[in-house]
Amino acid sequence: MKFLNETMQSYYIEKYSIQSLFSFPITPFIQVCQFERGEFIYKEDSYPQYLYYLVEGKAKLYVTHENGKVSLINFLQAPTFMGEVELLNSQRYSKAIQTVTKTICLAIPINTCKNKLLTDVTFLRHLCSFLSEKATRISAKYTQNQAYPLENRLAAFIMLSADDNFYKEKHTEVCEYLGVSYRHLLHVLAQLCKSNIIERQSRGYIIKDREYLEKIAKLN
């Protein structure tokens, strides 16, 4: 992770102004940072130093259980807050958030702004709406796992998790996230390869027919 210089900071703050979400001047507190693909925004069991507002890129949220098993919980796309639950509950330590693509975030230092944030009615009202929408999306994912064939759900997952036209998520994590067997997942991936929708590479899959994936990925 690196903090961008003053010129680039001004560019991103102006381009992705979030002042409307706050009743006090937030811009003087904001820093702009860039994460490369595969970097951790938060590591597990850490306490966030910043409340991040993701404005460009994608990241994934996951947890490692005591037995070593890793569970993929969700994908995060711009625009979204990260670290908001930890802000509200100071005793809660974060799950891991790792970037899927190069990512740009507006960073608000928690130690400096916590009291302002937690007493800002405008921000808290927006945060309540944001958390409600996030809970609704998570519920919808579980409903879709029951209502749609794996081909459709996998297409949506590939589009969500791919970096540009390259998809490389671990099969075991995808199986748990989509609620399917390893064998079923491999079968559908093989069918997509056979139809020249995707192409297998040594480290993942190249998307060959993005239009088809987008078409069958529409679950609503």
Secondary structure, DSSP 8 states (H G I E B T S, - for coil): -EE--HHHHHHHHHHT--GGG-SS--GGG-EEEEE-TT-EEE-TT---SEEEEEEESEEEEEEE-TTS-EEEEEEEESSEEESHHHHH-TT----EEEESS-EEEEEEEHHHHHHHHHT-HHHHHHHHHHHHHHHHHHHHHHHHHHHS-HHHHHHHHHHHH-BTTEE---HHHHHHHHT--HHHHHHHHHHHHHTTSEEE-SSSEEES-HHHHHHHT---
